[in-house]
Amino acid sequence: MNEKIKYELEFPIHASPSLLYQYISTPSGLSEWYADNVNSRGELFKFIWDGAEEQAKLLTKKSGERIKFRWIDDEDEPYYFEIRIQVDEITKDVSIMITDFAEEDEVEESKMLWENQISDLKQVLGSA
């Protein structure tokens, strides 16, 4: 298996952290923008895109702040993806911070995918 590279993205977003948290931490919220459909049973989340299914394990979550998953395919690897809500202490501006891993030749494609998904999220929130 090829080594994956860690990358981070920041997306300014106009929404309250508590509302955003619903969209990043619940199956119904995630299915609004991240995947076509999302189901969960305990720590196991099932993401469905165009009929294809990927499973991820919930590693950690902190209410109102962040959620971290590991794909089942990466079970024995240190890879994960995290969606974190960041609020600037001074301006109170809200951003979504994405941490993810991709193989070197897939980093750009992977970043574009996140950009598209966050753009969908902004539309759902009406903050596009």
C-alpha positions in Angstrom: 0.0 0.0 0.0 1.3 3.4 -0.9 2.1 5.9 1.7 -0.5 8.7 2.2 0.2 12.3 2.7 -1.5 14.4 5.4 -3.1 17.7 4.2 -5.3 20.3 5.8 -7.9 22.6 4.3 -9.7 25.6 5.7 -13.1 26.8 4.6 -14.6 30.0 6.0 -18.3 29.4 6.6 -21.2 31.6 7.8 -23.0 29.4 10.3 -23.2 28.9 14.0 -20.9 26.2 15.4 -23.8 24.4 17.1 -25.7 24.2 13.8 -22.6 23.2 11.9 -21.9 20.4 14.4 -25.3 18.8 13.6 -24.2 18.6 9.9 -20.8 17.1 10.6 -21.7 14.7 13.4 -25.0 13.1 12.6 -25.9 10.6 9.8 -28.8 12.8 8.7 -26.6 15.9 8.7 -23.8 14.2 6.8 -26.2 12.8 4.2 -27.2 16.4 3.4 -23.8 17.2 2.0 -21.0 14.6 2.5 -22.6 11.5 1.0 -25.8 10.4 -0.7 -26.8 8.5 2.3 -25.3 7.8 5.8 -26.2 5.3 8.4 -24.7 4.6 11.7 -24.7 1.7 14.2 -22.8 2.7 17.3 -19.3 3.8 16.2 -19.7 2.4 12.7 -20.8 4.8 10.0 -21.8 3.7 6.6 -21.4 6.2 3.7 -23.0 5.6 0.4 -22.1 7.3 -2.9 -23.8 6.3 -6.2 -24.7 2.9 -4.7 -21.1 2.2 -3.5 -20.6 1.8 0.2 -17.7 2.8 2.4 -17.5 2.2 6.1 -15.7 4.3 8.7 -15.2 4.0 12.4 -15.9 7.0 14.6 -12.6 7.6 16.5 -13.5 10.7 18.5 -16.0 13.5 18.7 -16.2 16.6 20.8 -19.6 18.3 21.0 -19.8 21.5 19.0 -16.2 21.2 17.9 -15.0 18.2 15.9 -15.4 14.7 14.7 -12.8 12.2 13.5 -13.2 9.0 11.5 -11.0 6.2 10.2 -12.0 4.3 7.0 -12.3 0.6 7.7 -10.0 0.0 4.7 -7.3 1.9 6.7 -7.9 0.0 9.9 -4.3 -0.9 10.6 -3.0 2.5 9.4 -2.5 5.8 11.2 -4.8 7.6 8.6 -8.0 9.4 9.5 -10.1 12.3 8.5 -11.3 15.0 10.8 -13.8 17.8 10.4 -13.2 20.5 12.9 -15.1 23.8 13.6 -12.8 26.7 14.3 -14.0 30.0 15.7 -11.6 33.0 15.6 -11.5 34.3 19.2 -11.4 38.0 18.1 -13.5 38.2 15.0 -15.8 35.2 15.8 -15.4 34.1 12.2 -16.2 30.4 11.8 -14.2 28.0 9.6 -14.4 24.4 8.9 -10.9 22.7 9.1 -10.5 19.5 7.2 -7.6 17.1 8.0 -7.3 14.2 5.6 -4.8 11.8 4.0 -4.3 10.9 0.3 -1.8 9.2 -1.8 0.6 11.7 -3.4 -0.9 11.5 -6.9 -4.4 11.9 -5.4 -4.0 14.9 -3.1 -5.2 17.5 -5.6 -8.2 15.4 -6.6 -9.0 14.7 -2.9 -8.8 18.4 -2.1 -11.2 19.2 -5.0 -13.6 16.6 -3.6 -13.7 18.4 -0.2 -14.2 21.7 -1.9 -17.2 20.4 -3.8 -18.6 18.8 -0.6 -18.1 22.0 1.5 -19.7 23.9 -1.3 -22.7 21.6 -1.0 -22.7 22.2 2.7 -22.8 25.9 2.2 -25.8 25.6 -0.1 -27.6 23.5 2.5 -26.9 26.1 5.1 -27.9 28.9 2.8 -24.5 30.5 3.4 -23.2 30.1 -0.2 
